[in-house]
Amino acid sequence: MTRREAGEVFGPRMTLFADVLSVGLATAAACLPLVTVPAALSTACAVLRGAGPAGS
């Protein structure tokens, strides 16, 4: 097992875990709008179609 350098709080495994976790969270946050926009747009269109005049 590798030793920590002087002044290093976490070992290399914890640093790698933190890096992978931050990349995963950033990817999830960036993809969330791409996933929700089509569903929100189709729902809004359906609501607006239903809110029109009764004869159309």
Secondary structure, 3 states (H helix, E strand, C coil): CCCCCCCCCCCHHHHHHHHHHHHHHHHHHHHHHHHHHHHHHHHHHHHHHHCCCCCC
